[in-house]
Amino acid sequence: MPASDPFLRRRRLVVAGAAAAALVGAPAVARAARFLAPMTDGPFYPPRAWRDRWPDWDADLTRVERDGRVLVARGEHLGIEARVVDVAGRALDCAEVEIWQCDALASYRHPRVEVVAGRFDEGFQGFGAARSGRDGELRLRTIRPVPYPGRTPHVHVKLRHPSFGELTSQLFVAGDPGNARDFLWRAVPEADRAALEMRLQPAPADSGLRWVARHALVVPA
């Protein structure tokens, strides 16, 4: 992706710091045997022409700056501490990672979703991006995903790197009762599900978060 893309250049130097300020310690992620099961972008991946006009693409989805004000997202704030590795356990430097999900009101930021007063959480960014460091690590701040009709809670994720190209998948909340009823979760072979499960743990009391998930984003070698 060209370096002129707004979401790559915006606040490039502070992406990690903005999302990581409330997180404690380096990601503790385990090596996984299988890579993320590929999935489609789904109906709510923000199209390029639309997101080029959107001012916020940083790694903290829980704060939106608008008209000189800082709006804070509703919901339970979640810190994702991730490490991008291949199936051989090698860390990938400079991997692009995008996430997008619905807000606490179960609405996506997308041009196909009609703008109605009160329908959206104005403090939730809706989508964001980060880039892994030399150790493959990156951090994102979002909310614990919520269900909406027909789907269990999930976070969409898209990864890009010259070594494998592009991979799109979804991250699910481990143990959520809605998973067993979700058609996409059921379509994933049981052996591949562990790579998609975020195991949420209570966040440190002084972090400003409710949950933290340390997760390996495993990609093809």
N, CA and C of each residue as an Amber inpcrd file, in Angstrom:
protein
   663
   0.8420000  -1.1810000   0.0000000   0.0000000   0.0000000   0.0000000
   0.8810000   1.2350000   0.0000000   0.5780000   2.2480000  -0.8440000
   1.4420000   3.4100000  -0.9410000   1.5340000   4.1730000   0.3540000
   2.7260000   4.7600000   0.5870000   2.9670000   5.4840000   1.8360000
   2.0940000   6.7130000   1.9610000   1.5030000   7.1770000   0.8240000
   0.6710000   8.3680000   0.8720000  -0.7220000   8.0900000   1.4180000
  -1.0610000   6.8270000   1.6140000  -2.3720000   6.4860000   2.1410000
  -2.5530000   7.1700000   3.5020000  -3.6590000   7.9250000   3.6910000
  -3.8100000   8.6970000   4.9280000  -3.7310000   7.8680000   6.1920000
  -4.2820000   6.6600000   6.1940000  -4.2860000   5.9260000   7.4550000
  -2.9020000   5.4330000   7.8280000  -1.9880000   5.3590000   6.8510000
  -0.6240000   4.9560000   7.1540000   0.2280000   6.1170000   7.6220000
  -0.0430000   7.2980000   7.0810000   0.8180000   8.4190000   7.4530000
   0.3450000   9.1620000   8.6810000  -0.9750000   9.0610000   8.9920000
  -1.4960000   9.8600000  10.0940000  -0.9680000   9.3800000  11.4340000
  -0.3260000  10.2670000  12.1210000   0.2410000   9.9890000  13.4400000
   1.0900000   8.7260000  13.4560000   1.8540000   8.5130000  12.3640000
   2.6870000   7.3120000  12.2550000   3.6140000   7.1480000  13.4450000
   4.2020000   8.2440000  13.8730000   5.2080000   8.1410000  14.9250000
   4.6140000   7.8990000  16.3000000   3.2940000   8.1450000  16.4510000
   2.7130000   7.9720000  17.7840000   1.6660000   6.8720000  17.8430000
   1.5040000   6.1110000  16.7770000   0.4930000   5.0620000  16.7600000
   0.6570000   4.1100000  17.9320000   1.8630000   3.6260000  18.1240000
   2.0710000   2.6630000  19.2050000   1.8560000   3.3090000  20.5630000
   2.3620000   4.5150000  20.7350000   2.2440000   5.1650000  22.0250000
   0.8160000   5.5020000  22.3860000   0.0150000   5.9420000  21.4290000
  -1.3570000   6.3220000  21.7330000  -2.1660000   5.1500000  22.2350000
  -1.9450000   3.9800000  21.6450000  -2.7180000   2.8170000  22.0540000
  -2.1280000   2.1320000  23.2620000  -0.8200000   2.2910000  23.4560000
  -0.1390000   1.5010000  24.4760000  -0.0280000   2.2100000  25.8210000
  -0.3540000   3.4810000  25.8730000  -0.0940000   4.2350000  27.0880000
  -0.7370000   3.6020000  28.3130000  -1.8950000   2.9750000  28.1120000
  -2.5900000   2.4090000  29.2680000  -2.2890000   0.9420000  29.4850000
  -1.4440000   0.3650000  28.6710000  -1.1510000  -1.0530000  28.7760000
   0.1530000  -1.2640000  29.5140000   0.2470000  -2.3460000  30.2400000
   1.4110000  -2.6080000  31.0740000   2.1210000  -3.8490000  30.5700000
   3.4200000  -3.7360000  30.3250000   4.2180000  -4.8980000  29.9690000
   4.1210000  -5.2320000  28.5040000   5.0170000  -6.0740000  28.0440000
   5.0410000  -6.5040000  26.6530000   4.0300000  -7.6160000  26.4440000
   3.5290000  -7.7610000  25.2040000   2.5680000  -8.8140000  24.9510000
   3.1400000 -10.1840000  25.2860000   2.3520000 -10.9640000  25.9970000
   2.7550000 -12.3360000  26.3090000   1.9180000 -13.2510000  25.4440000
   2.4000000 -13.5650000  24.2650000   1.6130000 -14.3530000  23.3290000
   2.2790000 -15.6920000  23.1010000   1.4530000 -16.6840000  22.9390000
   1.9700000 -18.0260000  22.7330000   2.0810000 -18.3380000  21.2530000
   3.0320000 -19.1780000  20.9060000   3.1670000 -19.6240000  19.5320000
   1.9830000 -20.5120000  19.1810000   1.3620000 -20.2740000  18.0630000
   0.2220000 -21.0640000  17.6200000   0.6200000 -21.9240000  16.4360000
   0.0070000 -23.0960000  16.3100000   0.3960000 -24.0360000  15.2630000
  -0.2330000 -23.6780000  13.9320000  -1.3750000 -22.9920000  13.9380000
  -2.1030000 -22.7150000  12.7060000  -2.2900000 -21.2150000  12.5370000
  -2.3580000 -20.7830000  11.2680000  -2.5490000 -19.3560000  11.0390000
  -4.0410000 -19.0220000  11.0400000  -4.3270000 -17.7250000  11.1050000
  -5.6930000 -17.2370000  11.1540000  -6.4910000 -17.7520000   9.9630000
  -7.6500000 -18.3170000  10.2350000  -8.5030000 -18.8080000   9.1560000
  -8.9460000 -17.6430000   8.2850000  -8.7350000 -17.7040000   6.9770000
  -9.1390000 -16.5940000   6.1030000 -10.6530000 -16.4290000   6.0730000
 -11.0980000 -15.1830000   6.0930000 -12.5100000 -14.8480000   5.9780000
 -12.6550000 -13.6570000   5.0450000 -13.8650000 -13.4090000   4.5960000
 -14.0940000 -12.2800000   3.6990000 -14.0880000 -10.9680000   4.4740000
 -13.9940000  -9.8720000   3.7410000 -14.0480000  -8.5560000   4.3720000
 -15.3920000  -8.3130000   5.0510000 -16.4220000  -8.9980000   4.5900000
 -17.7550000  -8.7630000   5.1320000 -18.3690000  -7.5120000   4.5230000
 -19.6070000  -7.2300000   4.8630000 -20.3000000  -6.1000000   4.2190000
 -19.8970000  -4.7310000   4.7370000 -19.1270000  -4.6560000   5.8440000
 -18.8850000  -3.3580000   6.4620000 -17.4230000  -2.9430000   6.4960000
 -16.5920000  -3.5170000   5.6180000 -15.2210000  -3.0210000   5.5270000
 -15.2520000  -1.6470000   4.8710000 -14.6670000  -0.6270000   5.5170000
 -14.7580000   0.7340000   4.9680000 -14.0830000   0.8310000   3.6000000
 -14.8070000   1.2260000   2.5660000 -14.1980000   1.3310000   1.2370000
 -13.1390000   2.4230000   1.1890000 -12.1780000   2.2360000   0.3100000
 -11.0220000   3.1330000   0.2380000 -11.4270000   4.6000000   0.0420000
 -12.3080000   4.8710000  -0.9030000 -12.6700000   6.2630000  -1.1990000
 -13.3060000   6.9310000   0.0100000 -14.0390000   6.1710000   0.8130000
 -14.7000000   6.7390000   1.9870000 -13.7230000   6.9510000   3.1170000
 -12.8570000   5.9710000   3.3690000 -11.9410000   6.1190000   4.4920000
 -10.8460000   7.1440000   4.2150000 -10.5780000   7.4450000   2.9420000
  -9.6110000   8.4970000   2.6220000 -10.0760000   9.8530000   3.1450000
 -11.3840000  10.0080000   3.3190000 -11.9300000  11.2700000   3.8170000
 -12.1090000  11.2720000   5.3270000 -11.8490000  10.1210000   5.9640000
 -12.0570000  10.0060000   7.4000000 -10.7860000  10.4240000   8.1320000
 -10.8670000  11.2850000   9.1200000  -9.6570000  11.8220000   9.7490000
  -8.9660000  10.8880000  10.7370000  -9.6830000   9.9000000  11.2530000
  -9.1500000   9.0910000  12.3480000  -8.8950000   7.6550000  11.9190000
  -7.6060000   7.2770000  11.8450000  -7.2400000   5.9010000  11.5080000
  -6.1740000   5.4050000  12.4730000  -6.0760000   5.9970000  13.6600000
  -4.9940000   5.5950000  14.5470000  -5.3540000   4.3180000  15.3060000
  -4.4840000   3.9190000  16.2310000  -4.6290000   2.6290000  16.9090000
  -5.5440000   2.6750000  18.1160000  -6.0410000   3.8590000  18.4890000
  -6.9530000   3.9970000  19.6140000  -8.3470000   4.2950000  19.0910000
  -9.2120000   3.2820000  19.0860000 -10.5660000   3.4300000  18.5650000
 -11.5270000   4.0190000  19.5940000 -11.0550000   4.2100000  20.8280000
 -11.9530000   4.6220000  21.9080000 -12.0270000   6.1300000  22.1070000
 -11.2880000   6.9010000  21.3210000 -11.3130000   8.3520000  21.4430000
 -11.4210000   8.9880000  20.0670000 -12.3110000   9.9390000  19.9540000
 -12.5120000  10.6550000  18.6970000 -12.4170000  12.1470000  18.9780000
 -11.5680000  12.8390000  18.2260000 -11.4260000  14.2860000  18.3600000
 -12.3510000  14.9650000  17.3560000 -13.2060000  15.8410000  17.8580000
 -14.1560000  16.5010000  16.9730000 -14.4740000  17.8850000  17.5100000
 -14.2960000  18.8950000  16.6720000 -14.6210000  20.2830000  17.0400000
 -13.9680000  20.7010000  18.3440000 -12.7060000  20.2940000  18.5130000
 -11.9700000  20.6800000  19.7020000 -12.3160000  19.8760000  20.9380000
 -13.1610000  18.8800000  20.8050000 -13.5460000  18.0450000  21.9400000
 -13.0100000  16.6330000  21.7500000 -12.8060000  15.9280000  22.8430000
 -12.4250000  14.5240000  22.8000000 -13.6070000  13.7040000  23.3050000
 -14.1690000  12.8900000  22.4330000 -15.2920000  12.0320000  22.7760000
 -14.7630000  10.6400000  23.1020000 -15.3160000  10.0180000  24.1250000
 -14.8470000   8.7070000  24.5810000 -15.9080000   7.6520000  24.2950000
 -15.4670000   6.5190000  23.8120000 -16.3840000   5.4560000  23.4120000
 -17.1210000   4.8470000  24.5920000 -18.3520000   4.4720000  24.3450000
 -19.1120000   3.6950000  25.3100000 -18.6020000   2.2490000  25.2910000
 -19.0720000   1.4690000  26.2190000 -18.7010000   0.0650000  26.2430000
 -17.5110000  -0.2100000  27.1310000 -17.1020000  -1.4560000  27.1870000
 -15.9850000  -1.8920000  28.0110000 -14.6980000  -1.8200000  27.1900000
 -13.8060000  -0.9500000  27.5900000 -12.5990000  -0.7190000  26.8080000
 -11.6550000  -1.9290000  26.9000000 -11.1080000  -2.2620000  25.7550000
 -10.2810000  -3.4630000  25.6030000  -8.9410000  -3.0950000  24.9830000
  -7.8610000  -3.5160000  25.6100000  -6.5310000  -3.3670000  25.0270000
  -6.1050000  -4.6790000  24.3850000  -5.7780000  -4.6330000  23.1050000
  -5.2960000  -5.8210000  22.3980000  -3.7880000  -5.7130000  22.2540000
  -3.0770000  -6.5950000  22.9120000  -1.6340000  -6.6700000  22.8110000
  -1.3300000  -7.8560000  21.8900000  -0.8650000  -7.5770000  20.6990000
  -0.7120000  -8.6310000  19.6980000   0.7330000  -8.7620000  19.2400000
   1.0340000  -9.9130000  18.6980000   2.3390000 -10.1610000  18.0870000
   2.1120000 -10.8870000  16.7710000   2.6020000 -10.3170000  15.6870000
   2.4420000 -10.9220000  14.3670000   3.5930000 -11.8900000  14.1330000
   3.2670000 -13.1580000  13.9620000   4.2670000 -14.1960000  13.7380000
   3.7900000 -15.1180000  12.6310000   4.7340000 -15.8010000  11.9890000
   4.3290000 -16.8070000  11.0060000   4.2220000 -18.1670000  11.6880000
   3.8240000 -19.1780000  10.9410000   3.5840000 -20.4890000  11.5380000
   4.8560000 -21.1320000  12.0690000   6.0180000 -20.6140000  11.6590000
   7.2850000 -21.1150000  12.1890000   7.6970000 -20.3760000  13.4550000
   6.8890000 -19.4050000  13.8920000   7.1830000 -18.6610000  15.1030000
   8.0590000 -17.4440000  14.9020000   8.3310000 -17.0770000  13.6460000
   9.1710000 -15.9080000  13.3750000   8.3410000 -14.6320000  13.4460000
   8.8460000 -13.6280000  14.1550000   8.1520000 -12.3450000  14.2600000
   8.2620000 -11.5800000  12.9480000   7.1970000 -10.8650000  12.5880000
   7.1750000 -10.0780000  11.3600000   7.2110000  -8.5920000  11.6910000
   8.2150000  -7.9250000  11.2050000   8.3850000  -6.4920000  11.3730000
   7.5740000  -5.7530000  10.3170000   7.0170000  -4.6040000  10.6830000
   6.3160000  -3.7070000   9.7560000   5.1140000  -4.3640000   9.0870000
   4.4170000  -5.2190000   9.8000000   3.1590000  -5.7650000   9.2790000
   2.0450000  -4.7530000   9.5310000   1.2430000  -4.4790000   8.5200000
   0.0850000  -3.5990000   8.6540000  -1.0610000  -4.4030000   9.2650000
  -1.6790000  -3.8770000  10.2990000  -2.8190000  -4.5430000  10.9200000
  -3.9610000  -3.5390000  11.0410000  -5.0870000  -3.8350000  10.4150000
  -6.2890000  -3.0180000  10.5300000  -7.3240000  -3.8040000  11.3230000
  -8.1250000  -3.1030000  12.1080000  -9.2840000  -3.7190000  12.7310000
 -10.4980000  -2.8300000  12.4970000 -11.6720000  -3.4460000  12.4700000
 -12.9200000  -2.6940000  12.4220000 -14.0120000  -3.5400000  13.0800000
 -14.9820000  -2.8700000  13.6820000 -16.0410000  -3.5640000  14.3980000
 -17.1840000  -2.6060000  14.6490000 -18.3180000  -3.1550000  15.1110000
 -19.4370000  -2.2850000  15.4490000 -19.2000000  -1.6350000  16.8040000
 -19.9390000  -0.5690000  17.0630000 -19.8030000   0.1340000  18.3390000
 -20.6920000  -0.5150000  19.4000000 -20.7580000   0.0870000  20.5710000
 -21.5450000  -0.4780000  21.6740000 -23.0400000  -0.4670000  21.3890000
 -23.4560000   0.2940000  20.3660000 -24.8590000   0.3270000  19.9540000
 -25.1150000  -0.6370000  18.8060000 -24.1020000  -1.4560000  18.4810000
 -24.1960000  -2.4810000  17.4260000 -24.2930000  -1.8820000  16.0270000
 -23.6930000  -0.7060000  15.8150000 -23.6810000  -0.0700000  14.5020000
 -22.2480000   0.0600000  13.9870000 -22.0780000  -0.1650000  12.6830000
 -20.7850000   0.0030000  12.0240000 -20.6610000   1.4010000  11.4420000
 -19.4330000   1.8880000  11.3750000 -19.1430000   3.1080000  10.6320000
 -18.9170000   2.7030000   9.1780000 -19.8960000   2.9490000   8.3480000
 -19.8160000   2.5050000   6.9620000 -20.8570000   3.2750000   6.1620000
 -20.5420000   3.6410000   4.9100000 -21.5070000   4.4300000   4.1280000
 -22.8150000   3.7060000   3.8510000 -22.8350000   2.3650000   3.9850000
 -24.0760000   1.6280000   3.7660000 -25.0080000   1.7070000   4.9650000
 -24.4850000   2.1740000   6.1000000 -25.3090000   2.2920000   7.3070000
 -25.8540000   3.7210000   7.3780000 -27.1540000   3.8420000   7.3370000
 -27.7930000   5.1610000   7.3160000 -27.4680000   5.9470000   8.5840000
 -27.1320000   7.2070000   8.4100000 -26.8420000   8.0790000   9.5440000
 -28.1510000   8.5700000  10.1380000 -28.4400000   8.0850000  11.3280000
 -29.6570000   8.4660000  12.0500000 -29.2310000   8.9520000  13.4310000
 -29.8350000  10.0260000  13.8810000 -29.4950000  10.5710000  15.1990000
 -29.6550000   9.5060000  16.2810000 -28.6040000   9.3350000  17.0730000
 -28.6280000   8.3630000  18.1530000 -28.2840000   6.9420000  17.7570000
 -28.0610000   6.7210000  16.4730000 -27.7750000   5.3500000  16.0190000
 -26.3330000   4.9540000  16.2870000 -25.4110000   5.9290000  16.2440000
 -23.9930000   5.6570000  16.4060000 -23.4800000   6.1800000  17.7440000
 -22.4280000   5.5480000  18.2220000 -21.6660000   6.0790000  19.3400000
 -20.6210000   7.0130000  18.7470000 -20.8240000   8.3060000  18.9220000
 -19.9320000   9.2830000  18.3040000 -18.5200000   9.2290000  18.8710000
 -18.3430000   8.5900000  20.0370000 -17.0140000   8.4970000  20.6200000
 -16.2260000   7.2830000  20.1780000 -16.8190000   6.4670000  19.3090000
 -16.1240000   5.2690000  18.8450000 -15.6660000   5.4620000  17.4110000
 -14.3990000   5.2270000  17.2000000 -13.7800000   5.4620000  15.8920000
 -14.2540000   4.4760000  14.8350000 -14.5160000   3.2470000  15.2240000
 -15.0540000   2.2610000  14.2900000 -14.0320000   1.4010000  13.6020000
 -12.8770000   1.9660000  13.3000000 -11.8030000   1.2270000  12.6300000
 -10.4900000   1.9120000  12.9440000  -9.4090000   1.1870000  12.7880000
  -8.0980000   1.7440000  13.0840000  -7.0000000   0.8480000  12.5710000
  -5.7580000   1.2810000  12.7690000  -4.6360000   0.5280000  12.2230000
  -3.3870000   0.7400000  13.0550000  -2.5040000  -0.2350000  13.0060000
  -1.2020000  -0.1480000  13.6540000  -0.2130000  -0.9320000  12.8100000
   1.0690000  -0.7730000  13.1240000   2.1280000  -1.4810000  12.4000000
   3.0330000  -2.1490000  13.4270000   3.3820000  -3.3960000  13.1680000
   4.2030000  -4.1430000  14.1250000   5.6350000  -3.6290000  14.1400000
   6.2790000  -3.7590000  15.3060000   7.6790000  -3.3840000  15.4490000
   8.6010000  -4.5360000  15.0850000   9.8800000  -4.3710000  15.3820000
  10.8600000  -5.3930000  15.0140000  10.5990000  -6.7320000  15.6790000
   9.9540000  -6.6970000  16.8410000   9.6360000  -7.9360000  17.5490000
   8.2670000  -8.4810000  17.1650000   7.6290000  -7.8560000  16.1650000
   6.3130000  -8.2930000  15.7210000   5.1660000  -7.7720000  16.5570000
   5.4740000  -6.9740000  17.5880000   4.4420000  -6.5620000  18.5270000
   3.7490000  -5.2630000  18.1160000   2.4910000  -5.1670000  18.4940000
   1.7110000  -3.9540000  18.2760000   0.5910000  -3.9360000  19.3080000
   0.0040000  -2.7670000  19.4850000  -1.0750000  -2.6180000  20.4440000
  -2.1970000  -1.7810000  19.8580000  -3.4020000  -2.1850000  20.1680000
  -4.5910000  -1.4840000  19.7310000  -5.5180000  -1.3150000  20.9330000
  -6.2770000  -0.2570000  20.9070000  -7.2440000  -0.0160000  21.9760000
  -8.6190000   0.1100000  21.3430000  -9.5740000  -0.6810000  21.8220000
 -10.9100000  -0.6860000  21.2470000 -11.9110000  -0.9770000  22.3620000
 -13.0660000  -1.5250000  22.0220000 -14.0260000  -1.9520000  23.0310000
 -14.2510000  -3.4550000  22.8990000 -14.6750000  -4.0470000  23.9870000
 -15.0640000  -5.4500000  23.9010000 -16.2030000  -5.5490000  22.8860000
 -16.0510000  -6.4110000  21.8710000 -17.0860000  -6.4620000  20.8340000
 -18.4180000  -6.9250000  21.3990000 -19.4860000  -6.4300000  20.7920000
 -20.8410000  -6.7740000  21.2170000 -21.5400000  -7.5250000  20.0860000
 -22.5570000  -8.3060000  20.4100000 -23.2860000  -9.0170000  19.3560000
 -24.2310000  -8.0800000  18.6220000 -24.6350000  -8.4830000  17.4380000
 -25.7490000  -7.8470000  16.7460000 -26.5290000  -8.9710000  16.0690000
 -27.7450000  -8.7210000  15.5980000 -28.5710000  -9.8120000  15.0910000
 -27.8500000 -10.6810000  14.0630000 -27.7590000 -11.9540000  14.3710000
 -27.1470000 -12.9090000  13.4620000 -25.6660000 -13.1560000  13.6840000
 -25.0090000 -12.3570000  14.5470000 -23.5720000 -12.5240000  14.7380000
 -23.1880000 -12.4880000  16.2110000 -22.2030000 -13.3200000  16.5350000
 -21.5910000 -13.3020000  17.8500000 -20.6020000 -12.1420000  17.9250000
 -20.1910000 -11.6910000  19.1050000 -19.1960000 -10.6120000  19.1860000
 -17.9080000 -10.9700000  18.4430000 -17.4010000 -10.0290000  17.6690000
 -16.1770000 -10.2880000  16.9020000 -15.5330000  -8.9740000  16.4860000
 -14.2590000  -9.0630000  16.1810000 -13.4740000  -7.9420000  15.6540000
 -12.8860000  -8.3930000  14.3210000 -13.1320000  -7.6300000  13.2810000
 -12.5280000  -7.9290000  11.9860000 -11.0530000  -7.5090000  12.0110000
 -10.2150000  -8.2770000  11.3500000  -8.7900000  -7.9570000  11.2910000
  -8.2600000  -8.2290000   9.8890000  -7.4460000  -7.3180000   9.4010000
  -6.8010000  -7.4640000   8.0870000  -5.3110000  -7.2050000   8.2710000
  -4.4860000  -8.1210000   7.7810000  -3.0330000  -7.9960000   7.9040000
  -2.4120000  -7.9430000   6.5210000  -1.3500000  -7.1280000   6.3880000
  -0.6080000  -7.0360000   5.1250000   0.8870000  -7.0590000   5.4200000
   1.6170000  -7.7870000   4.5790000   3.0700000  -7.8430000   4.7010000
   3.6110000  -8.4580000   3.4140000   4.7900000  -7.9950000   2.9400000
   5.3310000  -8.5530000   1.6930000   5.5360000 -10.0650000   1.7330000
   5.7320000 -10.6260000   2.9120000   6.0270000 -12.0570000   2.9920000
   4.8320000 -12.9380000   2.6660000   3.6030000 -12.4510000   2.9180000
   2.4240000 -13.2720000   2.6570000   1.3300000 -12.5460000   1.8830000
   1.4640000 -11.2590000   1.6770000   0.4460000 -10.5100000   0.9560000
  -0.5930000  -9.9410000   1.9100000  -1.8170000 -10.4200000   1.8000000
  -2.9150000  -9.8980000   2.6140000  -3.7200000 -11.0570000   3.1840000
  -4.1350000 -10.9120000   4.4310000  -4.9540000 -11.9200000   5.0960000
  -6.0420000 -11.2190000   5.8950000  -7.2880000 -11.5920000   5.6660000
  -8.4160000 -11.0480000   6.3920000  -9.0540000 -12.1460000   7.2240000
  -9.3750000 -11.8380000   8.4800000  -9.9900000 -12.8250000   9.3470000
 -10.8300000 -12.1100000  10.3940000 -11.2200000 -12.8240000  11.4430000
 -11.9740000 -12.2430000  12.5370000 -11.4660000 -12.8120000  13.8510000
 -11.5590000 -12.0170000  14.9010000 -11.2000000 -12.4570000  16.2400000
 -12.4680000 -12.5360000  17.0810000 -12.6220000 -13.6520000  17.7790000
 -13.7970000 -13.9150000  18.5880000 -13.4250000 -13.9100000  20.0710000
 -14.4120000 -13.6920000  20.9270000 -14.1780000 -13.7310000  22.3640000
 -14.2710000 -15.1890000  22.8150000 -13.1870000 -15.7110000  23.3480000
 -13.1660000 -17.1090000  23.7910000 -14.2550000 -17.3520000  24.8330000
 -15.0090000 -18.4220000  24.6360000 -16.0290000 -18.8060000  25.5930000
 -17.3410000 -18.0730000  25.4950000 -17.4780000 -17.1300000  24.5460000
 -18.7470000 -16.4220000  24.4330000 -19.8400000 -17.4110000  24.0010000
 -20.9770000 -17.4150000  24.6940000 -22.0280000 -18.3770000  24.3520000
 -22.5920000 -18.2100000  22.9500000 -22.4230000 -17.0150000  22.3720000
 -22.9290000 -16.7950000  21.0210000 -22.1060000 -17.4670000  19.9400000
 -20.8800000 -17.8620000  20.2640000 -20.0200000 -18.4670000  19.2480000
 -20.6470000 -19.7220000  18.6440000 -21.2250000 -20.5600000  19.4910000
 -21.7690000 -21.8350000  19.0150000 -22.9220000 -21.6430000  18.0400000
 -23.5540000 -20.4740000  18.0690000 -24.6690000 -20.2040000  17.1560000
 -24.2490000 -19.4070000  15.9380000 -22.9910000 -18.9820000  15.8770000
 -22.5230000 -18.1090000  14.8010000 -22.1340000 -18.9400000  13.5780000
 -22.6800000 -18.5950000  12.4180000 -22.4570000 -19.4180000  11.2270000
 -21.0020000 -19.3960000  10.7700000 -20.3020000 -18.2800000  10.9620000
 -18.9050000 -18.2370000  10.5560000 -18.0210000 -19.0230000  11.5160000
 -18.2910000 -18.8880000  12.8110000 -17.5260000 -19.6610000  13.7890000
 -17.7160000 -21.1580000  13.5580000 -18.9380000 -21.5860000  13.3130000
 -19.2060000 -23.0060000  13.0950000 -18.5240000 -23.5240000  11.8350000
 -18.2940000 -22.6370000  10.8610000 -17.6560000 -23.0640000   9.6120000
 -16.1510000 -23.2590000   9.7640000 -15.5660000 -22.7580000  10.8420000
 -14.1220000 -22.8950000  11.0610000 -13.8390000 -24.2710000  11.6680000
 -12.9320000 -25.0520000  11.0850000 -12.5830000 -26.3440000  11.6950000
 -12.1230000 -26.1600000  13.1340000 -12.4800000 -27.0980000  13.9890000
 -12.1410000 -26.9720000  15.4060000 -10.6530000 -26.7610000  15.6240000
  -9.8200000 -27.3950000  14.8150000  -8.3720000 -27.2800000  14.9820000
  -7.8690000 -25.8670000  14.6980000  -8.6570000 -25.0750000  13.9640000
  -8.2380000 -23.7160000  13.5930000  -8.8210000 -22.6440000  14.5010000
  -9.6960000 -23.0040000  15.4230000 -10.4080000 -21.9990000  16.1970000
  -9.5330000 -21.3020000  17.2320000  -8.5550000 -22.0050000  17.7850000
  -7.7250000 -21.3970000  18.8320000  -7.0240000 -20.1380000  18.3340000
  -6.6480000 -20.1160000  17.0610000  -5.9530000 -18.9520000  16.5010000
  -6.8560000 -17.7280000  16.4220000  -8.1820000 -17.9390000  16.5150000
  -9.1470000 -16.8480000  16.3850000  -9.7020000 -16.3810000  17.7240000
  -9.3750000 -17.0700000  18.8010000  -9.9810000 -16.7920000  20.0980000
  -9.1590000 -15.8080000  20.9210000  -9.7490000 -14.6550000  21.2120000
  -9.1380000 -13.7220000  22.1490000  -9.5560000 -14.1240000  23.5600000
  -8.5840000 -14.3210000  24.4290000  -8.8850000 -14.6710000  25.8160000
  -8.7590000 -13.4040000  26.6590000  -9.8860000 -12.8620000  27.0210000
  -9.9210000 -11.5940000  27.7450000  -9.6000000 -11.8010000  29.2200000
  -8.7410000 -10.9360000  29.7210000  -8.3730000 -10.9340000  31.1330000
  -8.6520000  -9.5410000  31.7030000  -9.0050000  -9.4670000  32.9990000
  -9.1960000  -8.1350000  33.6020000  -7.9260000  -7.3000000  33.4660000
  -8.0910000  -6.0510000  33.0970000  -6.9450000  -5.1580000  32.9200000
  -6.4720000  -4.6220000  34.2660000  -5.2120000  -4.1760000  34.3420000
  -4.7270000  -3.5430000  35.5810000  -5.6140000  -2.3700000  35.9810000
  -5.7720000  -2.1780000  37.2740000  -6.7140000  -1.1850000  37.7840000
  -6.4060000   0.2360000  37.3120000  -5.1260000   0.5380000  37.0780000
  -4.7440000   1.8990000  36.7080000  -4.5890000   2.0830000  35.1960000
  -5.0750000   1.1240000  34.4030000  -4.8540000   1.1670000  32.9500000
  -5.8980000   1.9680000  32.1990000  -7.0500000   2.2170000  32.8140000
  -8.1340000   2.8640000  32.0920000  -8.9030000   1.9060000  31.1990000
  -8.5770000   0.6410000  31.2720000  -9.2180000  -0.3940000  30.4720000
 -10.0430000  -1.3050000  31.3770000 -10.9740000  -2.0280000  30.7700000
 -11.6980000  -3.0690000  31.5060000 -11.0830000  -4.4410000  31.2450000
 -10.6190000  -4.6260000  30.0060000 -10.0830000  -5.9250000  29.6100000
  -8.7850000  -5.7580000  28.8400000  -7.9870000  -6.8230000  28.8280000
  -6.8100000  -6.8880000  27.9720000  -6.7660000  -8.2830000  27.3500000
  -6.3520000  -8.3600000  26.1010000  -6.2100000  -9.6420000  25.4110000
  -4.8270000  -9.6870000  24.7860000  -4.0640000 -10.6920000  25.1240000
  -2.7430000 -10.8960000  24.5360000  -2.8630000 -12.0280000  23.5260000
  -2.5930000 -11.7150000  22.2670000  -2.9530000 -12.6680000  21.2180000
  -1.9060000 -12.6920000  20.1090000  -1.5920000 -13.8930000  19.6550000
  -0.6970000 -14.0650000  18.5140000  -1.5190000 -14.0070000  17.2290000
  -1.1420000 -13.1210000  16.3250000  -1.7460000 -13.0680000  14.9980000
  -0.8430000 -13.8800000  14.0770000  -1.2350000 -15.1220000  13.8380000
  -0.3750000 -16.0550000  13.1110000  -0.7270000 -16.0280000  11.6240000
   0.2820000 -15.8800000  10.7940000   0.1020000 -15.7600000   9.3450000
   0.8800000 -16.8680000   8.6430000   0.5950000 -17.1120000   7.3600000
   1.3500000 -18.1420000   6.6340000   2.8170000 -17.8080000   6.5390000
   3.6630000 -18.8200000   6.4620000   5.1150000 -18.6110000   6.3320000
   5.4330000 -18.2010000   4.9000000
